[in-house]
Structure formats: structure tokens, C-alpha cells
Amino acid sequence: MDISTWIDRHAAFTPDKTAIRFEGEDISYAELADRIEALAIALRHDFGIGHGERVGFLGHNHPVFFVLLFACARLGAITMPLNWRLEAPEHREILSDCSPAVLMVESKFEAYARQTCFDLPTHVISLDDIETDVPNRRDIDVTAVYDDPVLLCYTSGATGRPKGVVLDQNALFHNAINSDHMHALTVDDVVLNTLPLFHVGGINIQSLPILHKGGTLVLHPVFDVESTYWSIRHDQINHLVLVPTQIGAMIENDYWKSADFSSVRAISTGSTTVPRKLIEKVHQRGIPLIQVYGSTETAPLATYLIVGDAMENAGSAGKPALHCEIRIVDKADNDVDGCETGEILVKGPNVMHHYWNAPEETAQALVDGWFHTGDIGYLDDNGFLYVVDRKKDMIISGGENVFSAELENIMAECSSIAETAVVGRSDDTWGEVVVAVVVLRPGQSMDEATIADLFDGRLARYKHPRQVVFVDALPRNAMGKVEKDKLRQLVADAANRKTVKRSAG
């Protein structure tokens, strides 16, 4: 038995129910089951795809991705989505690492994919060439089970070589159950996904869970503010996931104040620190904003808020998922006391199987079944998790810990600031000093002194930024996360230029 059985069972119970809606086309559960069967047969008999083989996908969001994922699950094979925003050398590195036998691509990427894969043992297939009709049925001599790896997602590689996270079918199954609990899903629910399907959040926060439940997934190729508003109204959306940058774009749109959100039971968010001001604006519209915490390695649901806890626990990442455990530990992996901060560890059937071709990194990340997230957080007296920073983003200035989120949340309250991030810069005296990188709203003017005034009386002096760097935009990855390594380099380069100028003078 494998996860493609979900679709077969729903096709038997409710064959005509819409499984996926995409660009005006409704695909029923019966049709989806047939497409999965057809692709599984083609992959097996035309390309010899079986246990452990990788099949890549390069394209914008498309129903074929889910057809591929379930077909691979049936074959015991592994789906590997590629980030279409990457450049050719980045794609080459990933493709060389995992060596997919087949790469399925959206037609607009076909020429690029063939050029990129010119000397690799990978068959490139355009989505336009995929047959969706079931051929004469042939036996598939592969038996897959829940323990088989099924999804290979590469991390952004912001800290160096991208890592391939391997999730087995068991992880996707338990993540779906966790999501069901988080969102209180029903078979009548309609979910909208605009997150990219090369990211585990787009695949697993709501998309696969609603197909497991037997509801309807509305899929958009990419995120667009106007299309999202239209779909909420026209498709009567009950749940959607929006990362903070997307929520900000929705709020900035004139339609925010008058939009009809009556069908929406909750908006889920996560991926990065969620500013309190953003949460309050969503709650003012009467919509619970339920935050999820996790990573690619946790499939991703590790902790979450449920609707009933959203309003009173704004800013929290919730409690451990239904099938998940967490610990907060010190540097020696000992549990901390009370509400002390420490590294967040996660354990459960949703946690990754391993890193692809990286046994040493796997052993470092997984110790006795506990995944070391590298995130810093604490549990309050009621068991709610608060994530305060990435372990590598924590700044140690003069021996004192400074969490960048503390400063970022305060600056987010300033109406003149569009976005901001805080990083550390190497310093001979203090070890590190705090640097704020700020993007001002159009027409606004601030200097370092006025930025510094924001922290007076609110944070200890050692936490205040020693420098403010003004930029036009923050570098972000596809999920809206600020790429702090790039900011650290920017800040270091700016400091070096100042040193050179002083020396020249």
C-alpha cells in the first residue's frame, strides 16, 4: 500500500468530485486516478522507473506535479521538484547530485532543460507530450510501501552547497494527518495554494492534506494578488497559505478593506518570522492567522496554532503537531528550564529520512531520532512555542546574545519602514556588532539617529544597532525568507569600503 491509494479510494467513493481546479479545468478524483495510472505505466514501461529512481519536475504549479508525485509513490520512485528561479549552474549542481532518470518540464522550460542536461543521463519530457489517457492496462511489477522515500526537496543552499532532503511516504502521510488536525479539514473544504511546488510548504502544508482528505485543491501557477482575491470570492476558499510577504502584498492592495472573506476559516502562515503588526491587521479583518513552524526536514509541520488559539496567542508558532515531539535544549543537548531559550529539536514520523548523498550531515542533524533544527525558541508556561531566531543568525556582541527578531519586530511597527532585517558584523572589540538593514517606504526619510530612537527604552543598549544600512530591497528567496548570508556580505563589504577610504585619507 502506498499514498497513491488515497486517490484510488476517493475515486471509488466520490468519482465525480473535483480533486484539483486549475485555470478553468476541474479534474475529478476519477480523472486524477486515471492520470496517475497512465503516468505510472508510462514511467515504468517506457523508462524503467522503479524503486529509488528519481524523476524531476521543472515548471510552475501544475496538476501534473501531483500526478507525478502519486505515480512515483506507486512505483516506489522519488519525485524531485526543481526551483525554476535558479540559474543553470545551480540546476546542474542539483541534477548532477541526484541524477534523475527523467525530468518532466513545462514547455516554456523545455529548451533550457535540454541545454542544461545536454551531457547528463536524463530524459527530458515536456508536459505537452504526456498522455493522460489510460493505455491498455499493464501490470506494474513494483510494490511500494509507506517506508519508501518519495520526495526529494533541495534546500535553498544559502549557506553553501544545497542539501537534498529525503522524505518517505510515511512522512507525507503523518504530515497530512497533522495538517488535518491543524486546519480541521473536511471533505467539503476548498483549499487555495499559490506557494511554489518546488517547496515543501506548497506541497505539504495544505495541498497533499486536502487530497488525502478528499476535498478540493485550487491551484494557481504563481502567486498574484488580484487572482488570489478573485479565487477567494469565486471559488469560496476555506483555507489558504500565505507567507508574510504575500500577506503584506494582499494588505497593500486597495481591495483588502472591502474583500469578502466570509468563506475563509483561517489563513495559515510561516516560513519566516511573522511581524506582530501583520498578524494584527489580519485579525482586524476577523480572519484567524494560524502560524506553522517547521522546515523541509520536518515535512514541514512540527508545531502549529489551531483556529481556537490564534487570537489569544498571536506571534506563537503553536504547540507540537499531533504526531510530533519537540524539545528545547542548551548547547550540550540538555533540556532547558522553564521558559529559557535554546535550540529547537523535533522528532516524529514526519521527520526526514536522510540528506541525499550526505551521511555526515545526516548524522549531525539527526541524533537519536531528534532533528536539530538550528532554530532558537522557547516554550511558554502553557506549552506554546515562540521562535526567536535562527541559531546561525543569533548575534553575540560582547558575550551577550542578541536575537535579530527582537529588533526586526520593533522596526516593523514604524510606518516609514517597508521592510528590515538585522545581522551581525564582525568586530575586533565586541566580536560582533548589530547592524540593521532598512528599506524605507517611497517618499519617507529616516537617518541612523531616528532608527536608533526606535529602541530607546525598549531594548537594552547592547542590543541597539551600531550601524544602519539603507537599501532599495532585501534579498529574498522564493518563499519570502530574507537571505541573511547575502546581507552579511553586503554589510561586510560596506564596512570594508569605509576602512579603505579611511586608510586612503
N, C-alpha and C positions, 0 to 999 in steps of 0.2 A: 504494500500500500504506500502511496506517495501523495504529495499535496495536490497533484492534478485531479485526484479523486474528488476534491471539493467541487470542482466544476461539473464533473460527471453526475454527482449526486444532485446538485441543484438543477441540472438539465433534466434529470428524471422527475423531480418533484415539481419544478416550475419552468418548463422548457421555453415558454414564450416571454418570460420576464426579462426585462432589459438588464444585462450584466454591465455593459460599457456603452456609454454615449460619447461619440467623438465626431465633431464637425458635421453635425446633422445626421449622422448614421447611428442607429440603435442596433447593437449586437446582442441578441438574446443569449441566454445560457446554453440553449441547444446549439446555436450557431457557434458560440465560443468553444464548446466541447468539440464540435466537428473540426474547427480550425486547429485546435490543439492536436487532435488525432492526425490530421493531414500533415502538419509540420513534423510531428514526431516520426511518422512513417518516412517522410522525405529525408529528414536528417539521418535516420538510421540506415535506410537502404541506399541513398544516393551518396552519403558522405561517411558512413560507417561510425556515426556518433554513438558512443555508448558511455559506460561508467567512467567518470573522471575527465572526459573530454570537455574542452572549453569551447563555447560558442559566444562570440562577441556581438554587441549591438551598438551601432553608432547612428544617432538620429535624435530628433526632437521627440517629445512624448507622443506615443502612438500605441494603439491597441495591440499591434504586432509584438510589442515588447512582452506583454503578459502572455500572449500565445506562446512566444519563445520560452519564457520562464517555466510555464507549466509543461511544455513539451520536453524541455531539458529535464525537469523533475521526473517525468515519466521514464526517461531514458537513463536516469542516474547521472546525467551530464550537468555541466556547470554553466550558468549564464554569466557573462562578463560585460556589463554596460560601460561604454566609454564616454567620458566627458567631452561633448562636442565643442566646448570652448577651448580645449587645449590646442597647442601647436603641434606640428608634425614630429619634432624631436621628442616631445613628451609622449605622444601616442606611440612612437617607435619604442620607447623605453618600456612602456607597459606591454605592448604586443610581443616584444622580444622576451619579456619576463614570463608571460603566461602561455604564449604560443597557441592561440586559438586555432582550431582546425577550420572554423568557418567564422566569417564576420558578416553579419547582416547589416545593411546600411540603408538609410533614407536616400532616395535617388539624388538629392542635391549634394550628398557627400560621396557618391559613388566614384567619380573620377579622382577625387582627393584620396579616398581609401585605397584605390588600386595603385596609385602612385606611392603612397606611404607603405604599402605591403608588397612592393614590387619583387623583393627578394626573400619574402617570408613564406613559409609553407601554410598559407592561409587562403582559403577560398572566399572571395568577396562576392556577396549576393545582394542585389538590390531588392528592396521591399516590393518594387513593381513586378518582380519576377517570381514572387512567392504565390504558389497555388493555395487557395483557401478551401477548395472543394476536396472532400474526402475521396481519395482514389480507391481502387479496388482494395479492400481491406487485406492487409498482410500482417502476419504475426511480427511482433517486435520482441526479439529474443533477449530482452534485458528486463530484469526485475529490480526496480528501485525501491528503497525504503527511506524512512524518515531520517536515518543516520547518515544518509549520503549528502555530501556537500552539493549545494545547488546554486549558490550566488557568490560571485567574486567581485567585490567592490574595492576599487583603489582609492586610498585617501588622497587628499589634495597634494601631498608632498611638499607642504610649505616649509617643513623643517629638513628637507633633503630628499632622498630617494622615496618615491611613492610606495606605500605598503599595500599589498593586496590582502584584504580581509575576507576570509573564507567563512561563510555561514552555511550550516547544513539545513536540511528541510525541517528538522526538529526545532531549530531556532526560529524559523519563519512561522511555524505552527504556534509555538508558545507566544511569540510576539503578537500574533493575530489575536490570541486569547487575551493577552494583556491589553491590547487596543480596544477589544470588545468591552472590557471592563472599564477602561478609561472613559470611553465615549458613550457607554450604554447603548451600543448599536442595536438596531432592529432590522428585520428583513425588509422593512418598508423605507429604510433610510436612503437618502441620496447624498453622496459624498462628492465634493469637487476637489480634484487635485491639479494644481498648477506648478508644483515643485518638479524639478527635473528628475527623470527616472534613472539618471546615472548616479543618483544619490540615494542612500538607503532610506532617508526620510520620505522622499517621494514615493518610493516603492512600498515601504512598510508601516508608516505611521497610520495611514488610513486606507490606502489603495488595496493592498492584498487583504487586509482585515475585512473590508466591506464585501469583497468577493468571497471570502471564507464564510461570511455571514449570510450571503445570498441577496444582498441589496444591490444598489446601482451605483456605479462609478462614472462620474462625468469627468472626462479627461480633456485638458487643454494642451495644445502643443507647447506653448510657453506662457509665462505669466504676462497678463495685460490687464491694467486696471479697469478699463471700460468693459472688456469681455467678462471679467470677474463679476462686476456689478450686474451685467446683463444675465449671466448664468445664475446668480443667486436668486434673481427675480423669476426668470423664465423657467429654470429647472427646479425651483423650490428646494434649494440646497439646505440640508440639515447640518452638515459638518464640513469644514474645510480647514486646511492647514496653511498658515501664512507665517513666514519668518518675519522678524521685526522690520526689516527694510521694506517688505511688501505691505505690512500693516501701515507703515509710515506713508507709503505711496497712496494707499487707499484713503487715509485720513486727509492727506493734502488735496485730494480731489474734491471738487465742489459738491459732488453727489453724496458725500459721507453723511452730511447732516439730515438729508431727506430720504436716503435709501431705505427701502423696505427690507428689514432683516427679520421679519416675523417668522420665517421658516427656519432660521438659523438657531440651533440649540446651543452651539458653542463654536468658538474659533480656537484651534489648537496652535501653539507656537513653541518655539525653542530654537535650537541650533546655535544660539549665542545668548549673551546676557540681554534680558528684556528690560528696557528702561521703565521705571515705575510710572513715569508720565504717560508712556504709551499704553500701559495697562489701564490706567485711569480713564483715558479717552475712550477705550473700547467699552469699559464697564459703564461709562456715562450713556452709551447707546443701548444699555440693557443687555449686552451680549457677554456671557461669561468667557473670559480668556483663560484657557486651561493650558498650563505650561508643561512641557515634557522635557525630561533630561535623559541624555544618553549619547551614544556615539555609533559610528559604523560598527564597531566591535561588539555593541550590545543590541544590535538589530532593529531599531535603536532604543526601544522603550525600557528604561531602567527604573525611572521614577516618573510620577505624573500627578497632576491635580485632577480631581473629578469635578464635575459641574457644581456640586453642592459645597465644595471647599474653595472655589475660585475667588469669590468676592472677599471673603474674610482672610485669605492667605495670599494676597497679591504679592508677587515677587518670589514666591516659593516655587520650587520645582516639584513639590508634592511629596508623596510617600512612595516607598518601594512598590514596584509593579506586582501584580497578583502572583506571578511566578518569578520572583526575583528577590535577591537579598542585597543589602548594601552595608558597608562598614565605613567608618571614618577613622583613619589611622594616622599615627605620627610617623616620623622618619624610620623608625625601627619596626613598622607594621604592627604596633600595639594600638589597641582601641583607645581613643582619646576619652576624656571625661566630659560629661555633660554637654554643653553647647560649644566646646572648643572646636577650632578649625583643624582640618587635617586633610589628607588625600582621600578621595572617594574610591572605594573598591566595590566591584559589582560581581555577583555570582548568580548563575541561573542557567536554565536550558537555552535561553536566548543569546547567551554569550558566544562569541565567535569560536570556530573550530580551531583555527590557527591562522598565522600570516603565511601567505603563499611564498614558498622558497626562502623562508626566513626563520629557521628553527631557533636561532639565538634570540632574535627579537621576540618570538613567541614565548620562549622560556622566561624572558624578562617581564613580559606583560602578563602572563598567566602563571600565578603561583598558587598551587594547591586549589586550582579552580577559580581563584579570585582574579578578576581583571583589574589591573592597576590603571585607572583612567588618566592619571596626571592632572586631574582637576582638584581644586581645593574647595571644601564646603563644610557645613556643619548642620547638625540636626537640632531643631529647637525642642522645647520641653514636650511638645505634642507630636514629635516624630516627623515633622515636615523638614525637607531638605532645602537648604539655601546654598546655591553655588556662588562662590565669591570670586574665583579666578582660576585660570589655568596654572598648574604648578610651575610651568616654564615662564609664565607671564608675571608671576609674583616678583615684585621688586624688593631687594634687600638693600636698604640705604642706612649706613651707619649701624648695621646689625639689627635694624628694625624691619619687620615685614610690612610692605605696603601692597595692598590689593588694588589693582587698577580699576576694578569695578566701582570702588567707593568714590573715586574722583569722577569717573565717567557718569555715574548716576547724578551727581550734583551738577555737572555741566549740562546734562541733558535737560535740566529744568530751566535753563536760560533760553529765552525766546530768540536771542540773537544768534544762537549756535545751531547749525544744521546737524552736524554730527561731530563726534570727537572720539579719540582713543588715547590711552595712556600707556607709555612704555618706559623701560629703564634704559639709561645710557651709562656706559662705563665711566667711572670717575676715580682718579687716583686717591682722593681723600676719603670719600664715602663708600667706595666700592661701586655703588650705582646711585644715580640721582633720577628723580622723577621728571619725565618730560611729557607735556600734554600736546597732542597734535589736534588742531582745531580747524573745522570747516565752518565758516560764517555763512549765514543766510544772505541772499542777494540784498544789497543796499545797507547792510549792517556794518558797524565799525566797532572793533574792540582791540585793545592792546594787551600786552602781558600783564600790566598792572590791574586792569579791570578783570581779567581772567583770574588773577590771584585773589582778588577781593571776594570771589565766589566762595572761597574755602574758609575765610576768616570766621572763627567761632564755631565751625562745623567739623573741622578735621584738625588733628594735631599738626603742629608746624612741620614736623619731619615728613609728613605726607604731602605737603604742598609741592606743586611742580616748581622745579628750579629753572625751567625753560618752557616756553610755549612756541610751537612751530605752527604757522598758519599755512594751510594747503588748500587747493581747489576741491579735492575729493580724497576720500580714504580708499586705499586698495582693498577690494573685497573679492572673495571667491564666489562661486556660483550659488552658494547657499546664503550669501549675505554676510558671512563671517569676515571680520576685518583681518587682513593678513598682517599680523603684527611683526613677523620677521622682516617684511619689506619696510615697515615703519621704523624698526630699529636701525635698519641700514640707512634709511633716509635721515634719521636723526644723527647717526654717527657721521655720515657724510657732511651734514651741515656743521657739526662740531669741528670736524677736520678742516673744513674750509675756513672757519673762523680762526683756527690755530695757525694755518698757513698765512692768512692775512696779517695776523699779529706778528708773526716771525718776519714777514716781508717788510712790515713797517719799521 
